[in-house]
Amino acid sequence: MIEILYIFLISFSVAYVSIPSIVNISNLKNLYDKPNERNSHINATPTLGGLAIYAGVILSLTLFCELKELRFIIASMTVIFFTGLKDDILVISPIKKTLGQIISGVILIYFTDIEITNLHGLFGIYEINDFYSVLISLFLILLLINSYNLIDGIDGLSSGVGIITSSTFAIWFFLNGESGYSMIALSLTGTLIAFFRFNVFSKKKKIFMGDTGSLLVGLIIYILTVKFNEINIDGEHGISSAPALSFAILIIPLIDTLRIFLIRAINKKSPFKPDKNHIHHNLLDFGFSHLQVTTIILFCNLIFIILAFYSSIYLKNLGTSILFFIFIISGFLLSFLPKYMKNKKNL
């Protein structure tokens, strides 16, 4: 318990202390994200908040976490960190960016057991062979990393969702005796809370996490999600529908990403072409501020997680597939609600 507390305090402190220096250096070197048609901010803002997130996570875990696979986890984080850093400073092609994500994922899959080996009956599938395990795991890595990257569009949203998600996993891992992964989750929580303070509430030291941060957050969330699913294969912890519950915990980035890709496909546009059809953009159109939109989305995320945990326990007899479809349909209905209300208002 003491070490877990140290993990949180050190990760928070490192990020909190380092962010002002990162902002000063960014100002000196003109490392800004300038306002354009793709984003929702109005002032040029430093984008290297991911440096503080990486430093806080790595230092705290190195000092106190004793997981045997930690060195490979850190290696994977380092690859994704430098991929995001290069993109923030120089801008790299989507192919190179994806390649960095795949290399990071391969390190995890090859050197650790952090991969999907069982779907818990989702779509009628249970244990899967090594080939499909690698394919599904790599797909999930790319999906989660890019989902967190895509929702990083307004102040506090990506970090706020990350705080809720990592805190949820931290509590669950701790209560079920998985202190190592609880430490990983809390190290991320600590850095994101520190980042959230400067991203949302600071005017002189405001900073964005950039790809350096959002890619790293997505990777860590992948690690926590997979371990959560793998630990619950035997059902000893009372959760037999782990994939469905995982989807509910990750509802905001996953639903927003799937929704955006669906809209772009219907409009015959590239799924990777940026636009302003995200959930947060639709809420901003109602006149809400960034903080109000973030608060609304985070509140919905929290309520969804609480209801999902109750459902996975008391409605587990429905099975993984039915719960999964209940969660995904509910998520889609909520995600299209702002757009529907806006269109009705304009009639």
MOBEL-V690487 format. One record per residue. N is the residue number from 1. RES is the residue in one letter. SS is DSSP state (@ for helix, = for strand, . for the rest). Layout:
N/RES/SS, N/RES/SS
This chain:
1/M/., 2/I/@, 3/E/@, 4/I/@, 5/L/@, 6/Y/@, 7/I/@, 8/F/@, 9/L/@, 10/I/@, 11/S/@, 12/F/@, 13/S/@, 14/V/@, 15/A/@, 16/Y/@, 17/V/@, 18/S/@, 19/I/@, 20/P/@, 21/S/@, 22/I/@, 23/V/@, 24/N/@, 25/I/@, 26/S/@, 27/N/@, 28/L/@, 29/K/@, 30/N/., 31/L/., 32/Y/=, 33/D/=, 34/K/., 35/P/., 36/N/., 37/E/., 38/R/., 39/N/., 40/S/., 41/H/., 42/I/., 43/N/., 44/A/., 45/T/=, 46/P/=, 47/T/., 48/L/., 49/G/@, 50/G/@, 51/L/@, 52/A/@, 53/I/@, 54/Y/@, 55/A/@, 56/G/@, 57/V/@, 58/I/@, 59/L/@, 60/S/@, 61/L/@, 62/T/@, 63/L/@, 64/F/@, 65/C/., 66/E/., 67/L/., 68/K/., 69/E/., 70/L/@, 71/R/@, 72/F/@, 73/I/@, 74/I/@, 75/A/@, 76/S/@, 77/M/@, 78/T/@, 79/V/@, 80/I/@, 81/F/@, 82/F/@, 83/T/@, 84/G/@, 85/L/@, 86/K/@, 87/D/@, 88/D/@, 89/I/@, 90/L/., 91/V/., 92/I/., 93/S/., 94/P/@, 95/I/@, 96/K/@, 97/K/@, 98/T/@, 99/L/@, 100/G/@, 101/Q/@, 102/I/@, 103/I/@, 104/S/@, 105/G/@, 106/V/@, 107/I/@, 108/L/@, 109/I/@, 110/Y/@, 111/F/@, 112/T/., 113/D/., 114/I/., 115/E/., 116/I/., 117/T/., 118/N/=, 119/L/=, 120/H/=, 121/G/=, 122/L/=, 123/F/., 124/G/., 125/I/=, 126/Y/=, 127/E/=, 128/I/., 129/N/., 130/D/@, 131/F/@, 132/Y/@, 133/S/@, 134/V/@, 135/L/@, 136/I/@, 137/S/@, 138/L/@, 139/F/@, 140/L/@, 141/I/@, 142/L/@, 143/L/@, 144/L/@, 145/I/@, 146/N/@, 147/S/@, 148/Y/@, 149/N/@, 150/L/@, 151/I/., 152/D/., 153/G/., 154/I/., 155/D/., 156/G/., 157/L/@, 158/S/@, 159/S/@, 160/G/@, 161/V/@, 162/G/@, 163/I/@, 164/I/@, 165/T/@, 166/S/@, 167/S/@, 168/T/@, 169/F/@, 170/A/@, 171/I/@, 172/W/@, 173/F/@, 174/F/@, 175/L/@, 176/N/., 177/G/., 178/E/., 179/S/@, 180/G/@, 181/Y/@, 182/S/@, 183/M/@, 184/I/@, 185/A/@, 186/L/@, 187/S/@, 188/L/@, 189/T/@, 190/G/@, 191/T/@, 192/L/@, 193/I/@, 194/A/@, 195/F/@, 196/F/@, 197/R/@, 198/F/@, 199/N/@, 200/V/@, 201/F/@, 202/S/., 203/K/., 204/K/., 205/K/., 206/K/., 207/I/=, 208/F/., 209/M/., 210/G/@, 211/D/@, 212/T/@, 213/G/@, 214/S/@, 215/L/@, 216/L/@, 217/V/@, 218/G/@, 219/L/@, 220/I/@, 221/I/@, 222/Y/@, 223/I/@, 224/L/@, 225/T/@, 226/V/@, 227/K/@, 228/F/@, 229/N/@, 230/E/@, 231/I/@, 232/N/., 233/I/., 234/D/., 235/G/., 236/E/., 237/H/., 238/G/., 239/I/., 240/S/., 241/S/., 242/A/@, 243/P/@, 244/A/@, 245/L/@, 246/S/@, 247/F/@, 248/A/@, 249/I/@, 250/L/., 251/I/@, 252/I/@, 253/P/@, 254/L/@, 255/I/@, 256/D/@, 257/T/@, 258/L/@, 259/R/@, 260/I/@, 261/F/@, 262/L/@, 263/I/@, 264/R/@, 265/A/@, 266/I/@, 267/N/., 268/K/., 269/K/., 270/S/., 271/P/., 272/F/., 273/K/., 274/P/., 275/D/., 276/K/., 277/N/., 278/H/., 279/I/@, 280/H/@, 281/H/@, 282/N/@, 283/L/@, 284/L/@, 285/D/., 286/F/., 287/G/., 288/F/., 289/S/., 290/H/@, 291/L/@, 292/Q/@, 293/V/@, 294/T/@, 295/T/@, 296/I/@, 297/I/@, 298/L/@, 299/F/@, 300/C/@, 301/N/@, 302/L/@, 303/I/@, 304/F/@, 305/I/@, 306/I/@, 307/L/@, 308/A/@, 309/F/@, 310/Y/@, 311/S/@, 312/S/@, 313/I/@, 314/Y/@, 315/L/., 316/K/@, 317/N/@, 318/L/@, 319/G/., 320/T/@, 321/S/@, 322/I/@, 323/L/@, 324/F/@, 325/F/@, 326/I/@, 327/F/@, 328/I/@, 329/I/@, 330/S/@, 331/G/@, 332/F/@, 333/L/@, 334/L/@, 335/S/@, 336/F/@, 337/L/@, 338/P/@, 339/K/@, 340/Y/@, 341/M/@, 342/K/@, 343/N/@, 344/K/@, 345/K/@, 346/N/@, 347/L/.
